Amino acid sequence: MSPARRIVICGGGAIGAATAYFLSRRGAEPIVIERHEVAGSASGKSGGFLALDWCRGSPLDGLARRSFALHAELADTLGNPWGYRRLDTYGGYAVAGDGALGPGERPWLSEAVTLTGRLGSPETTAIVDPRAFTRGLMAAAETLGGTLRHGRAIDLVRDQGGGARGVVLEDGEVVEGDAVVIAMGPWSILATRWLPLPAVYGYKGHSLIFRTGEAIAAEALFLEYQEASGEVLTPEIFPRADGTTWVCAVSSTEPLPVDPAQVFPDEGAHDRLEAMCRTISPALATAPITARQACFRPVTDDGLPLIGAVLGVDGAFVATGHSVWGMLNAPATGEAMAELILDGAARQVDVRPFAAGRLRALDPKRLRSA
Ligand SMILES: Cc1cc2nc3c(=O)[nH]c(=O)nc-3n(C[C@H](O)[C@H](O)[C@H](O)COP(=O)(O)OP(=O)(O)OC[C@H]3O[C@@H](n4cnc5c(N)ncnc54)[C@H](O)[C@@H]3O)c2cc1C
């Protein structure tokens, strides 16, 4: 087979955009098919927190370390329109109480919060605005010859030998290519109708974005927070370079809607988040909220991503299932995908632990009609 040049990527999240970027950097022609909007799902709504060594002891360690280095390089090379910045990171706890709360260890934190330790330094932790990052990579790929197409991929085009040679869109149009990459986040489960792929599930999370200006220092926080009901939440608080602060907590097992445009918050989830923010930070209590968000992260049965060729189908590849580290691991995943597709093997990172064939392919009959 001649080397793949025209590669159809299904999904315009961080993983699809990073794959497109690294392919275009190598002179290939990626075509990203996105059914909703680039970064319209978790890749636009996540925390965008990055850590060098928080995956140590796991097969993800090499991918995470390479990605952490690539994030710095990408911000440098592409002018950093996504607010990449290094920061300190702390852990701690807070308990909901009655009455007014005075200032605590930091002027922007209330006395309800106790910080227990430093989890990361500017050498080991950083942050990006995930939407700007994903869109920035997609735009950079387009500058280098990549294409973005709006449309819903609904099937695979196969050659006479059964190999993947493009995708069929909902309107019947065929987008041809030398290879196809499934990067549809949690919606990759729908591609099990076309390809022998393991299941990918969606886990829902809620977040708020506050306009905090200079009121909150460049410090990320991971807390345990006990609500008045006794339930414990694990909020993450990430101040961004653009003067906003992203806060998440309240996960749920609500089912993934078939249409990414139909992801809505669970009833009451944002009220709980807002109440928590008022307790832990006087700065958050008074800051305007600019976004109330919900999104699903893609998760596999063993918690590791799927990165590699689809067994038995020439020209078919998958890159998804990155769970809580999809923003961190997008760059090294994109780089590895470009190497796998163009060179036949990944060189920078050992992606063999992420081979899709390690997990049993889902029987498509188990998918309800959607
Ligand atoms: C609350 C929350 C906080 C998080 N915080 C962090 C963090 O701080 N750091 C970190 O590293 N990670 C974080 N993550 C994880 C990270 O956001 C995800 O792992 C990552 O965004 C997944 O990217 P993706 O490209 O695989 O999927 P997605 O972002 O879901 O993108 C998939 C895309 O595919 C499109 N699509 C679906 N079906 C089709 C189709 N048939 N045809 C064409 N397009 C299709 C969708 O519209 C979507 O745009 C967080 C996740 C959540 C939920």
The ligand as a Tripos MOL2 file, in Angstrom:
@<TRIPOS>MOLECULE
LIG
   53    58     1     0     0
SMALL
NO_CHARGES

@<TRIPOS>ATOM
      1 C1        -15.7920   18.0270   33.6150 C.3       1 LIG1
      2 C2        -14.5440   17.5690   32.8950 C.ar      1 LIG1
      3 C3        -13.3090   18.1100   33.2270 C.ar      1 LIG1
      4 C4        -12.1410   17.6890   32.5870 C.ar      1 LIG1
      5 N1        -10.9440   18.2610   32.9280 N.ar      1 LIG1
      6 C5         -9.8050   17.8700   32.2880 C.ar      1 LIG1
      7 C6         -8.5600   18.4590   32.6320 C.ar      1 LIG1
      8 O1         -8.4920   19.3430   33.4700 O.2       1 LIG1
      9 N2         -7.4370   18.0060   31.9820 N.ar      1 LIG1
     10 C7         -7.4860   17.0310   31.0340 C.ar      1 LIG1
     11 O2         -6.4270   16.6480   30.5200 O.2       1 LIG1
     12 N3         -8.6740   16.4770   30.6740 N.ar      1 LIG1
     13 C8         -9.8250   16.8670   31.2800 C.ar      1 LIG1
     14 N4        -11.0250   16.2860   30.9610 N.ar      1 LIG1
     15 C9        -11.0450   15.2430   29.9420 C.3       1 LIG1
     16 C10       -11.0410   15.7950   28.5190 C.3       1 LIG1
     17 O3        -11.9330   16.8900   28.4310 O.3       1 LIG1
     18 C11       -11.4770   14.6930   27.5380 C.3       1 LIG1
     19 O4        -10.7160   13.5280   27.7330 O.3       1 LIG1
     20 C12       -11.2680   15.1790   26.1020 C.3       1 LIG1
     21 O5        -11.9100   16.4090   25.8830 O.3       1 LIG1
     22 C13       -11.7710   14.1450   25.1070 C.3       1 LIG1
     23 O6        -11.5430   14.6530   23.8220 O.3       1 LIG1
     24 P1        -12.0830   13.8980   22.5320 P.3       1 LIG1
     25 O7        -11.5830   14.6570   21.3610 O.co2     1 LIG1
     26 O8        -11.7410   12.4530   22.6420 O.co2     1 LIG1
     27 O9        -13.6730   13.9630   22.6620 O.3       1 LIG1
     28 P2        -14.7640   15.1400   22.5330 P.3       1 LIG1
     29 O10       -14.2740   16.4150   23.0750 O.co2     1 LIG1
     30 O11       -16.0230   14.5650   23.0930 O.co2     1 LIG1
     31 O12       -14.9220   15.3180   20.9700 O.3       1 LIG1
     32 C14       -15.5730   14.3790   20.1670 C.3       1 LIG1
     33 C15       -16.1740   15.1180   18.9850 C.3       1 LIG1
     34 O13       -16.7220   14.1600   18.0760 O.3       1 LIG1
     35 C16       -17.8770   14.7270   17.4920 C.3       1 LIG1
     36 N5        -18.6930   13.6430   16.9290 N.ar      1 LIG1
     37 C17       -19.3890   12.7150   17.6050 C.ar      1 LIG1
     38 N6        -20.0020   11.8760   16.7450 N.ar      1 LIG1
     39 C18       -19.6630   12.2800   15.4920 C.ar      1 LIG1
     40 C19       -19.9680   11.8010   14.1750 C.ar      1 LIG1
     41 N7        -20.7470   10.7230   13.9850 N.pl3     1 LIG1
     42 N8        -19.4470   12.4630   13.1010 N.ar      1 LIG1
     43 C20       -18.6490   13.5610   13.2620 C.ar      1 LIG1
     44 N9        -18.3430   14.0450   14.5010 N.ar      1 LIG1
     45 C21       -18.8210   13.4090   15.5960 C.ar      1 LIG1
     46 C22       -18.5380   15.4570   18.6600 C.3       1 LIG1
     47 O14       -19.4570   16.4320   18.2020 O.3       1 LIG1
     48 C23       -17.3250   16.0390   19.3910 C.3       1 LIG1
     49 O15       -17.0450   17.3640   18.9540 O.3       1 LIG1
     50 C24       -12.2110   16.6910   31.5750 C.ar      1 LIG1
     51 C25       -13.4490   16.1580   31.2180 C.ar      1 LIG1
     52 C26       -14.6180   16.5800   31.8590 C.ar      1 LIG1
     53 C27       -15.9300   16.0050   31.4490 C.3       1 LIG1
@<TRIPOS>BOND
     1     1     2 1
     2     2     3 ar
     3     2    52 ar
     4     3     4 ar
     5     4     5 ar
     6     4    50 ar
     7     5     6 ar
     8     6     7 ar
     9     6    13 1
    10     7     8 2
    11     7     9 ar
    12     9    10 ar
    13    10    11 2
    14    10    12 ar
    15    12    13 ar
    16    13    14 ar
    17    14    15 1
    18    14    50 ar
    19    15    16 1
    20    16    17 1
    21    16    18 1
    22    18    19 1
    23    18    20 1
    24    20    21 1
    25    20    22 1
    26    22    23 1
    27    23    24 1
    28    24    25 2
    29    24    26 1
    30    24    27 1
    31    27    28 1
    32    28    29 2
    33    28    30 1
    34    28    31 1
    35    31    32 1
    36    32    33 1
    37    33    34 1
    38    33    48 1
    39    34    35 1
    40    35    36 1
    41    35    46 1
    42    36    37 ar
    43    36    45 ar
    44    37    38 ar
    45    38    39 ar
    46    39    40 ar
    47    39    45 ar
    48    40    41 1
    49    40    42 ar
    50    42    43 ar
    51    43    44 ar
    52    44    45 ar
    53    46    47 1
    54    46    48 1
    55    48    49 1
    56    50    51 ar
    57    51    52 ar
    58    52    53 1
@<TRIPOS>SUBSTRUCTURE
     1 LIG1         1 GROUP 0 **** ****
